[in-house]
Amino acid sequence: MTRRGFLLSAGTTTGAFALGAGVGVAANAAVALRADTAVGAATVNFYGAHQAGIETPFQAHGVFLGFDLKRDTTHVMARRMMELLTDDAARLAQGDPALPDNDPYLAEKPARLTATFGFGPGFFTKLGLSSQIPAGFADLPAYRIDKLVPEYSGSDLVISIGSDDPLTLAHAVRQLTRTARSFSSIRWSQKGFVRSQGVAPATQTNRNLFGQVDGTINPAPGTEAFAGQVWAEGSPSWFAGGTQLVLRRIAMNLDTWDKLDEGGKEISVGRKLSNGAPLTGVHEFDAADMEAKNSAGLSVIPDFAHMRRARTDNPKEKFLRRPLNYDDGILLDGTSNSGLLFAAYMANIQTQYLPVQQRLVDLDLLNTWTTPIGSAVYALPPGCLPGGFIGEGLLS
Amino acid sequence: MTRRGFLLSAGTTTGAFALGAGVGVAANAAVALRADTAVGAATVNFYGAHQAGIETPFQAHGVFLGFDLKRDTTHVMARRMMELLTDDAARLAQGDPALPDNDPYLAEKPARLTATFGFGPGFFTKLGLSSQIPAGFADLPAYRIDKLVPEYSGSDLVISIGSDDPLTLAHAVRQLTRTARSFSSIRWSQKGFVRSQGVAPATQTNRNLFGQVDGTINPAPGTEAFAGQVWAEGSPSWFAGGTQLVLRRIAMNLDTWDKLDEGGKEISVGRKLSNGAPLTGVHEFDAADMEAKNSAGLSVIPDFAHMRRARTDNPKEKFLRRPLNYDDGILLDGTSNSGLLFAAYMANIQTQYLPVQQRLVDLDLLNTWTTPIGSAVYALPPGCLPGGFIGEGLLS
């Protein structure tokens, strides 16, 4: 399909197709909203210096799968597992079925599918590779705010899969899980989402389930700042071009949060709910004035505000946030089982992440409504070229 | 935004925007895939002769919420509940916040949001309204194939919410749940999906997680056939323009299903996996030849094939299928917790649905890989006009 063809196709939508706010689609008309297939056909290149799915702009849907190596999985078998997983992921990213795949028709619409692989601390120790653990990579310390449950914590291997289509995603999860299960046992899966394609402008920062604009300070993909924060250099050498992932499952108490009014919500973060601007500014990307006082002489952005605690001018303490919302139904007490799959990527957990997390543990008003219930860390190898496999520098 | 504006907007996407199969988006480019906001701005009119969300073309995401009336909820309170829920739903469908809504910014992108309401058998009995139960409406009989669990079965009230955006949906679930919980207790929630907007052509029938094209025989919205199958006539009078919903949660064993090859999968249904055509035809909508034999003298569409068992020439046994896929992570044994939220709408469960279901219970090869684990029935009142409320004919 050519670009011109796409425009023509868009132009053939019926007159009932709502193109703007307030223009209603008749409830019972057989309206063709899915007038094009560009979302489904779009692909992300699997191969490259870095793994896909990290610098890739948010896909609408994502799943994190945690696996533990089986007791008898050797170094050679782990290598074989990563070769097979790489092959599956490269094929699925192009809209081709994995080998074998008895449901090939579910692979046809990649919708920017990516699969990204990472190794937990147990991967290194179980395989006798402790000497190859990247600099700064280790389990997080125990934090007093944490109420971790094993169902969402740790694992030897993580596969993070993203796509703009939930059916494609479900299929890819199944294919990659089948391959991984020959060498490992699945421990947990965690599913999340942001906005669907076509709902909000591409430049708009996501909102979380608290209604907050979330991700304003992220480095822009393709910039030096991004590379400096995210991609590791050569220590150890196999890890050059890789990154480290902190995955935290943060339960959000929407019931108590919604007892706050808009002003109460805003001071807990230090940003406006309407557009994410700092309380001292007007626009989302305005620099925050941490010295500003109100007429009563109090800080406009309070000491306890999340943004003051998380923020840093130290370039060595910055990192990429790529969180997904989760909403897994209803708990026994009738409240929603909702929150954030907080995924942060950085070259070095110890130097970049730990200082920020410690400040948030010490003081952050948002802790009132949030509880970390899962936590895990992974070393994500660099990308590979056709013929290679993810993790080849470690496992060859 | 005008239609012309939409096309111009689509035309401003960058050259890196993949418009066709096989054209890759560079993995690490900051590509604007969400080039327009038409999906988010689209609305479905809440008001009308029938409730929205039934004849509405599939939204990408849906949730069914089951509530039981509190012991002390009276007829007057049930009326008040439905007035408030109607008000919430009408506002949210336009992208306006419910009253009260402390997260109004999450309501801004309706993405064809609909909320549809239905009453279970307990709603009538608890409120002393048994004389108003619609013709043919009752709990399904116990079927030998069923392994029902209470967590997914029955309830006095159902709210079915659909939207093309998962964040909008999560927000609407929360708003409507908050209103309903003043009068009832939530019993379960079930979440499902089909393809995202823009993934497949609008005319394309959905696929389920077995990879099957599912829904070929549905009546087209807006036709006489649709109206005849779905909308009830006046018995009792309050129910004219309403419909009856059978909601079945059908677990699908993807592991054993995937042990079949393509031919094995096809004879279990009687249709081709590739495009849903009957095994005696070429195209999806070709009429099936139930008499056709192969060279060995056996039926091309076997006796045990799902389509032969479900199919009927009796117009009084047809109904609308509007199923969603569900994929709720991993069960303890490592298999996926997946299946179908089978939602069928018809004027009269007894005459239209029960004969078909009984045939499928008696013989259907698909039963080998599927297990109904939840079941519920609801009477869905007709729609209402501004100033009215859903259920007004019953509760006024």
Interface residues (C-beta under 8 A of the other chain):
Chain A: M1 T2 R3 G5 F6 L7 A10 G11 F17 A18 L19 G20 A21 G22 V23 G24 V25 A26 A27 N28 A29 A30 V31 A32 L33 R34 A35 D36 T37 A38 V39 G40 A41 A42 T43 V44 N45 F46 Y47 G48 H50 A52 E55 T56 P57 A60 H61 Q94 G95 N102 D103 P104 Y105 L106 K109 A111 R112 T114 D164 D165 P166 L167 T168 A170 H171 V173 R174 T177 R178 R181 S185 I186 W188 S189 Q190 K191 F193 V194 R195 S196 Q197 G198 V199 A200 P201 A202 T203 Q204 R207 L209 F210 G211 A220 P221 G222 L254 D258 K259 L260 D261 E262 K265 L273 S274 N325 D327 D328 G329 I330 G334 S336 S338
Chain B: M1 T2 R3 G5 F6 L7 A10 G11 F17 A18 L19 G20 A21 G22 V23 G24 V25 A26 A27 N28 A29 A30 V31 A32 L33 R34 A35 D36 T37 A38 V39 G40 A41 A42 T43 V44 N45 F46 G48 H50 A52 E55 T56 P57 A60 H61 Q94 G95 N102 D103 P104 Y105 L106 K109 A111 R112 T114 D164 D165 P166 L167 T168 A170 H171 V173 R174 T177 R178 R181 S185 I186 W188 S189 Q190 K191 F193 V194 R195 S196 Q197 G198 V199 A200 P201 A202 T203 Q204 R207 L209 F210 G211 A220 P221 G222 L254 D258 K259 L260 D261 E262 K265 L273 S274 N325 D327 D328 G329 I330 G334 S336 S338
